[in-house]
Amino acid sequence: MSRAVVRYALSLGAGILAGFLCWLMGVPTPAPPWIALVGLLGIVIGESGGRLLLTRLRRRSATSSGAPAPDGDESARHVNDRKRRRA
């Protein structure tokens, strides 16, 4: 199993254990379940969206400045041009 799957499984297990302990002690959960889940979903979407936005902005600024894009497409073209010139 990959590390990400193990982390998700551990997180889920910890949440189930915490919920069971809260039920066993008769203590209400710290936050309303659905509201908390929607809030966590918002955090995940915000984090992913921020990462995507920054990546696009960095690529755009790198390509507009004449530097090769971080994905390496530009350098691959130069290598292929050199191979054609040798032939």
Secondary structure by P-SEA (a helix, b strand, c coil): ccaaaaaaaaaaaaaaaaaaaaaaacccccccaaaaaaaaaaaaaaaaaaaaaaaaaaaaaaaaaccccccaaaaaaaaaaaaaaac
